[in-house]
Each structure stands twice: as C-alpha cells, then as structure tokens.
Amino acid sequence: MTILSPTSLHDSHVVVFGGSSGIGLATAIAAKAKGANITIVGRTLEKLQSAADSIGGAQTAMADLASRQSIEAVFDSISRVDHLVITGGGVHAGKLADSDPGRLLTEVNEHIAGSLYAVKAAISRIPPTGSIVLMGGQLSDRPSGNGTSVMALACRGIEALARSLALEFKPIRVNVISPGFVDTPLYDAFGKEGRAALLAQAADVLPVGRIGRPDEIADAIIFLLTNGYMNCEVLHIDGGGRFV
Ligand SMILES: NC(=O)c1ccc[n+]([C@@H]2O[C@H](COP(=O)([O-])OP(=O)(O)OC[C@H]3O[C@@H](n4cnc5c(N)ncnc54)[C@H](OP(=O)(O)O)[C@@H]3O)[C@@H](O)[C@H]2O)c1
C-alpha cells in the first residue's frame, strides 16, 4: 500500500458529502485538479450525475445525512478514504416562537448526527495520514437573532465535536471550515428576488464588500486537507463577517 504524504492529494481518495453542489462541488473540483480520486455523496441522483460531469469524473453515492443507514451503505463498497469532507446539509431556519422545535432540530440531525455517522462509518478506512473536514459556519461566533439559533448551535457543536474526534482518532487530523455568506444554490430556496436581496444585503455589510465564492471556500478546505500540521482547527473564511 502506498503511504501518501498529507501534503499531496495525488492518487488519494477524497469523499465529499454534499459534493453535488456549491462548496462541496467546488471542493471536489479542486481536489480532482490535484490528482485525487473523488466520491461525491448527496440525495439526488441527477445532481450527482451532473456534478460528476463537471468534476471530470467522480464516483457517486446516494445518502441522506439524516439517515444513518444510508450513510453506512456508502462505505460498503469503499475500502480506503484518505480524506472525508462533509459539506452536505440544508438550512432549517425559523424563529423559535413561530416554529416547531422538532423541525428546527433537523439542522442538528443533518449536521451533527450526520457527521457523527459518517465519521463512524469511514474511520476504519482512513489511514494515519488522512484527515476529516467538518462544516461549521459564521453563526457559531456571530448570532443573528433572525431564526438561526439552532443553526448556530449546530455550527458551534461541530467545532467541539471536531476537536474531540481529533484526539480520539489521532493521528488522523480533524478540522472545521467555517464560512460566512457564500454564493451557492443554498439560497435558491428564497426565490430569485429573495436570494438576490439577501445576498446583496449581506455583501453591503461585509468588510470585503462582497460575499464569498465556492472556489474560495474550496481553497481553504484543500489547505486543511494538505497541511499535515493543521489539526483541531476552525478555519474562518467569512470576509470578516464575524465582526460586523
Ligand atoms: N452557502 C453559505 O453561505 C454557507 C455558509 C456557511 C455554511 N454553509 C453550509 O455549507 C454546507 C454546504 O452548503 P452550500 O452552500 O454548498 O449548499 P448547496 O449548494 O445547497 O449544496 C448542498 C449540498 O448538500 C447536499 N445535501 C443537502 N442536504 C443533504 C442531506 N440531508 N443529506 C445529504 N446531502 C445533502 C446537496 O445535495 P442534495 O440536495 O441532492 O442532497 C448538495 O450537494 C451546508 O451545510 C451549509 O449549511 C453554507
């Protein structure tokens, strides 16, 4: 078996949950360009197929981060995972006063429980030089008061989880990527005008004067995968959004 240096993705196998869109797709494209073999995971076959084409070739697998069984099934046919990246999951927002707490907790199910199940299923296949990147977010440090309280809980929980897992599974490295606003299909749920208004408003407030691009977040994720001394870290990439 070839032992890879953590600094090289060449011939490695990178599994990206959420790799069919947005940040995950950009990460898969960037890892592929560095010579990695890619598996992308999501819930929708057509999105996976079209993403595999834009990546220039990738294995695909269907799973829902809210379903432990479907996550475990992904790894049945995978013998080695050099890097596990979890960028999947939706947005389950709403003010507590107006929302069913059970629906809001879907956020925790997908992000925290989903990450736990995926790590548990993958870990025996990850070599000592491998790593894991979990998805956090700016809400961990910058609450909005705008119906994102359970999302903030999930973002902060992921950080605590990653640090503990890094100690449990050492020397496998575990890091968190923590983006601010990024221009992805995630915001399509707000409708064309709602999406444009939300993102324009966010850009207005940000010190950099614009929202982020998926490839910029992917760059930061590739850094976490390939720098062998990065561990237990939360890498913020938010245009300064935590401070405004
Ligand atoms: N965009 C931002 O501004 C931003 C900021 C901070 C954090 N984040 C987080 O970053 C992650 C990726 O966001 P994105 O902006 O790249 O969104 P996106 O473009 O909508 O991509 C989401 C990806 O996750 C998959 N997915 C969604 N729900 C899933 C589930 N339950 N199980 C498995 N896969 C699922 C989607 O495919 P299917 O729908 O086909 O499953 C898709 O591949 C999300 O967790 C989001 O909360 C985003």
The ligand as a MOL file (V3000), in Angstrom:
LIG
                    3D

  0  0  0     0  0            999 V3000
M  V30 BEGIN CTAB
M  V30 COUNTS 48 52 0 0 0
M  V30 BEGIN ATOM
M  V30 1 N -23.5440 28.9490 1.3690 0
M  V30 2 C -23.3070 29.5360 2.5240 0
M  V30 3 O -23.4150 30.7680 2.6530 0
M  V30 4 C -22.9170 28.7080 3.7240 0
M  V30 5 C -22.3650 29.3580 4.8240 0
M  V30 6 C -21.9910 28.6270 5.9320 0
M  V30 7 C -22.2130 27.2510 5.9560 0
M  V30 8 N -22.7830 26.6480 4.8850 0 CHG=1
M  V30 9 C -23.0220 25.2180 4.9520 0
M  V30 10 O -22.2590 24.5950 3.9410 0
M  V30 11 C -22.9000 23.3960 3.5290 0
M  V30 12 C -22.9480 23.3810 2.0180 0
M  V30 13 O -23.6880 24.4920 1.6100 0
M  V30 14 P -23.7080 25.0170 0.1120 0
M  V30 15 O -23.8430 26.4780 0.2300 0
M  V30 16 O -22.6110 24.4100 -0.6610 0 CHG=-1
M  V30 17 O -25.1460 24.4410 -0.3150 0
M  V30 18 P -25.6790 23.7490 -1.6490 0
M  V30 19 O -25.0640 24.3650 -2.8490 0
M  V30 20 O -27.1450 23.7510 -1.4940 0
M  V30 21 O -25.1290 22.2530 -1.5130 0
M  V30 22 C -25.5990 21.3980 -0.5200 0
M  V30 23 C -25.1270 20.0050 -0.8320 0
M  V30 24 O -25.5050 19.1460 0.2500 0
M  V30 25 C -26.3520 18.1220 -0.2390 0
M  V30 26 N -27.3310 17.8580 0.8140 0
M  V30 27 C -28.2810 18.7020 1.2860 0
M  V30 28 N -28.9650 18.1010 2.2780 0
M  V30 29 C -28.4360 16.8660 2.4150 0
M  V30 30 C -28.7200 15.7620 3.2470 0
M  V30 31 N -29.7060 15.8100 4.1560 0
M  V30 32 N -28.0060 14.6350 3.1160 0
M  V30 33 C -27.0060 14.5600 2.1870 0
M  V30 34 N -26.6630 15.5730 1.3850 0
M  V30 35 C -27.3850 16.7120 1.4850 0
M  V30 36 C -26.9680 18.6780 -1.5170 0
M  V30 37 O -27.3820 17.6840 -2.4320 0
M  V30 38 P -28.8810 17.0560 -2.3150 0
M  V30 39 O -29.8090 18.1870 -2.0280 0
M  V30 40 O -29.1040 16.3960 -3.6310 0
M  V30 41 O -28.7990 16.0820 -1.1960 0
M  V30 42 C -25.7590 19.4210 -2.0700 0
M  V30 43 O -24.8440 18.5240 -2.6590 0
M  V30 44 C -24.2740 23.3850 4.2030 0
M  V30 45 O -24.1690 22.5230 5.3220 0
M  V30 46 C -24.4600 24.8000 4.6560 0
M  V30 47 O -25.2660 24.8690 5.8090 0
M  V30 48 C -23.1230 27.3350 3.7500 0
M  V30 END ATOM
M  V30 BEGIN BOND
M  V30 1 1 1 2
M  V30 2 2 2 3
M  V30 3 1 2 4
M  V30 4 1 4 5
M  V30 5 2 4 48
M  V30 6 2 5 6
M  V30 7 1 6 7
M  V30 8 2 7 8
M  V30 9 1 8 9
M  V30 10 1 8 48
M  V30 11 1 9 10
M  V30 12 1 9 46
M  V30 13 1 10 11
M  V30 14 1 11 12
M  V30 15 1 11 44
M  V30 16 1 12 13
M  V30 17 1 13 14
M  V30 18 2 14 15
M  V30 19 1 14 16
M  V30 20 1 14 17
M  V30 21 1 17 18
M  V30 22 2 18 19
M  V30 23 1 18 20
M  V30 24 1 18 21
M  V30 25 1 21 22
M  V30 26 1 22 23
M  V30 27 1 23 24
M  V30 28 1 23 42
M  V30 29 1 24 25
M  V30 30 1 25 26
M  V30 31 1 25 36
M  V30 32 1 26 27
M  V30 33 1 26 35
M  V30 34 2 27 28
M  V30 35 1 28 29
M  V30 36 1 29 30
M  V30 37 2 29 35
M  V30 38 1 30 31
M  V30 39 2 30 32
M  V30 40 1 32 33
M  V30 41 2 33 34
M  V30 42 1 34 35
M  V30 43 1 36 37
M  V30 44 1 36 42
M  V30 45 1 37 38
M  V30 46 2 38 39
M  V30 47 1 38 40
M  V30 48 1 38 41
M  V30 49 1 42 43
M  V30 50 1 44 45
M  V30 51 1 44 46
M  V30 52 1 46 47
M  V30 END BOND
M  V30 END CTAB
M  END
